[in-house]
Every structure is written in structure tokens, then in C-alpha cells.
């Protein structure tokens, strides 16, 4: 991370009318959320699943709910409670501060399902969760194209077996098993109604921003959804922040090597020197 790059990124932020924040899993690491990069990272978080020989992809598919609902909900129930308990790191507030100085504010595009942007105070109608959210439930068979809040479900998980030990959540319409409203691997029953509405709002917002800057945080190459979206809308002003995959083609913008929180803080320090950021 060079001073020249920080100076350029700061200038882009100061000149922008709106900021598109694009975020992958690396955004949550500084809040203490686990890094599932590779099987070893996944198994460090869920050692019982290593004993069973299950990878992240094995668990993150709708068939697991059909075959072993207590195990599937043990994995997702633990994550649900973890995300409920997690406090977003200060980098979220730094982004909100920058957005507050722009005429069209900010919009978030994220592959994360953890709801951390909402918890940090970003407006619900300015977030597109492209892979859905763990905080909404749906019917396992998608009997209706509706979702409902997971607020009334408090999972109790045995940490030694990674299995849910209390009652499984049920669809209020047909009584079948409920699952998180998350786009999983090989998923033909994901209810995408909410994500579609979010996408429509994002496209309308993008059309209203004449000078856009894109700030991408912790988006890896393994699932490049976020990176591709960033590059498609960057218009040569992409600020890519990543601890590992920071390299960026010049026609898209620039890359800053580092974690989300430390890099946002370094960039904010430059903006304060320029008398732009409070």
C-alpha cells in the first residue's frame, strides 16, 4: 500500500457523488468472524464437521437439509447466532462517514449473508444481498415465494456434534422444514423475491449517480461475484481493498493490500489531512 495510491483513492472519494460499497467475506474478519477460505479454515471453525468429512460446499447445499436437517441447522444455526452476537468493526462507520459527505450517499452490494451492514446502521433500502440473508427463512420446497424473519428462532447447537438439539423451524404455510433464505450451491428452490427488489433499487440508484466511486472490501477470487460486479461498474475508479487478492487492472482502478479495517483507517487518515473527512 503506497502513499501515492492512498492519495489517488482519497481524491476519487472526494470527487464522487456516490459510493458503491462491494463486500465479500473478508469484510467480516476484523469483526472476529471466521474465515472459511479453504477446507482447513472451515474445519477450524467446525471441527465436528471435519470428523464427518464434510466441506463447506457439502454443508452449504439444500440437499443437506433433506438428508440431515439437524446437522444442516446445526451449521446454519451456529452461524445465525454468531452473526447476531457480532459487533461490526469500526470500518463500517468510516464508510458511513464518507457516504454522508456525498450527494447520493452509498449503496451496498454484498455476497455476505450476515446482516452486518444493517447492524452497522446502513439503510435497509440501500443494501443488495446478492446471495440472500441468514436472518430470513423460507420453505425448503419454496411452497410460496415468500420469506419471514428468523427472529423467533433461537438455535441451540451441540458444539461437539454440530447438530441442532431444539425444535427445527417450520414453514408457517405448509408445515415443512424451513431453511435460511440463502442462495446455496446447486440451489433450485431459493426464494429470490427480496434479492430481486434489492437489485432493482440498486440499479435505479446507480443510474442517479453521475460520478461513482467503488470501494471493494474482502472479495476473493474463488467466488468472483463481487469482484466482477465491482469491475463492471467501476468506470476506472475502483478502490480494491484485499489482504491477498488486491491486484487490480489499471482500467478498473487500483488495489490496496491490507485488511478491511486497517486500510480504511489509513485511507481515512489521508482524507482527514485533506480536511474532507471528520
Secondary structure in CASP SS format (residue, H / E / C, confidence):
PFRMAT SS
TARGET T0000
AUTHOR 0000-0000-0000
METHOD secondary structure of the structure
MODEL  1
X C 1.00
X C 1.00
X H 1.00
X H 1.00
X H 1.00
X H 1.00
X H 1.00
X H 1.00
X H 1.00
X H 1.00
X H 1.00
X H 1.00
X H 1.00
X H 1.00
X H 1.00
X C 1.00
X C 1.00
X E 1.00
X E 1.00
X E 1.00
X E 1.00
X E 1.00
X E 1.00
X C 1.00
X H 1.00
X H 1.00
X H 1.00
X H 1.00
X H 1.00
X H 1.00
X H 1.00
X C 1.00
X C 1.00
X C 1.00
X C 1.00
X C 1.00
X C 1.00
X H 1.00
X H 1.00
X H 1.00
X H 1.00
X H 1.00
X H 1.00
X H 1.00
X H 1.00
X C 1.00
X H 1.00
X H 1.00
X H 1.00
X H 1.00
X H 1.00
X H 1.00
X C 1.00
X C 1.00
X C 1.00
X H 1.00
X H 1.00
X H 1.00
X H 1.00
X C 1.00
X E 1.00
X C 1.00
X H 1.00
X H 1.00
X H 1.00
X H 1.00
X H 1.00
X C 1.00
X H 1.00
X H 1.00
X H 1.00
X H 1.00
X H 1.00
X H 1.00
X H 1.00
X H 1.00
X H 1.00
X H 1.00
X H 1.00
X H 1.00
X H 1.00
X H 1.00
X H 1.00
X H 1.00
X H 1.00
X C 1.00
X C 1.00
X C 1.00
X C 1.00
X C 1.00
X H 1.00
X H 1.00
X H 1.00
X H 1.00
X H 1.00
X H 1.00
X H 1.00
X H 1.00
X H 1.00
X C 1.00
X C 1.00
X C 1.00
X C 1.00
X C 1.00
X C 1.00
X E 1.00
X E 1.00
X E 1.00
X E 1.00
X E 1.00
X C 1.00
X C 1.00
X C 1.00
X C 1.00
X C 1.00
X H 1.00
X H 1.00
X H 1.00
X H 1.00
X C 1.00
X C 1.00
X C 1.00
X C 1.00
X H 1.00
X H 1.00
X H 1.00
X E 1.00
X E 1.00
X E 1.00
X C 1.00
X C 1.00
X E 1.00
X E 1.00
X E 1.00
X E 1.00
X E 1.00
X E 1.00
X E 1.00
X E 1.00
X C 1.00
X C 1.00
X C 1.00
X C 1.00
X C 1.00
X C 1.00
X C 1.00
X C 1.00
X E 1.00
X E 1.00
X C 1.00
X C 1.00
X C 1.00
X C 1.00
X C 1.00
X C 1.00
X C 1.00
X E 1.00
X E 1.00
X C 1.00
X C 1.00
X C 1.00
X C 1.00
X E 1.00
X E 1.00
X C 1.00
X C 1.00
X C 1.00
X C 1.00
X C 1.00
X E 1.00
X C 1.00
X C 1.00
X C 1.00
X C 1.00
X C 1.00
X C 1.00
X E 1.00
X E 1.00
X E 1.00
X E 1.00
X E 1.00
X E 1.00
X C 1.00
X C 1.00
X E 1.00
X C 1.00
X C 1.00
X C 1.00
X C 1.00
X C 1.00
X C 1.00
X C 1.00
X H 1.00
X H 1.00
X H 1.00
X H 1.00
X H 1.00
X H 1.00
X H 1.00
X H 1.00
X H 1.00
X H 1.00
X H 1.00
X H 1.00
X H 1.00
X H 1.00
X H 1.00
X C 1.00
X C 1.00
X C 1.00
X C 1.00
X E 1.00
X E 1.00
X E 1.00
X E 1.00
X E 1.00
X E 1.00
X C 1.00
X C 1.00
X C 1.00
X C 1.00
X C 1.00
X C 1.00
X C 1.00
X H 1.00
X H 1.00
X H 1.00
X H 1.00
X H 1.00
X H 1.00
X H 1.00
X H 1.00
X H 1.00
X C 1.00
X C 1.00
X C 1.00
X C 1.00
X E 1.00
X E 1.00
X E 1.00
X E 1.00
X E 1.00
X C 1.00
X C 1.00
X C 1.00
X C 1.00
X C 1.00
X C 1.00
X C 1.00
X C 1.00
X C 1.00
X C 1.00
X E 1.00
X E 1.00
X E 1.00
X E 1.00
X E 1.00
X C 1.00
X C 1.00
X H 1.00
X H 1.00
X H 1.00
X H 1.00
X H 1.00
X H 1.00
X H 1.00
X H 1.00
X H 1.00
X H 1.00
X H 1.00
X H 1.00
X H 1.00
X H 1.00
X C 1.00
X C 1.00
X C 1.00
X C 1.00
X C 1.00
END
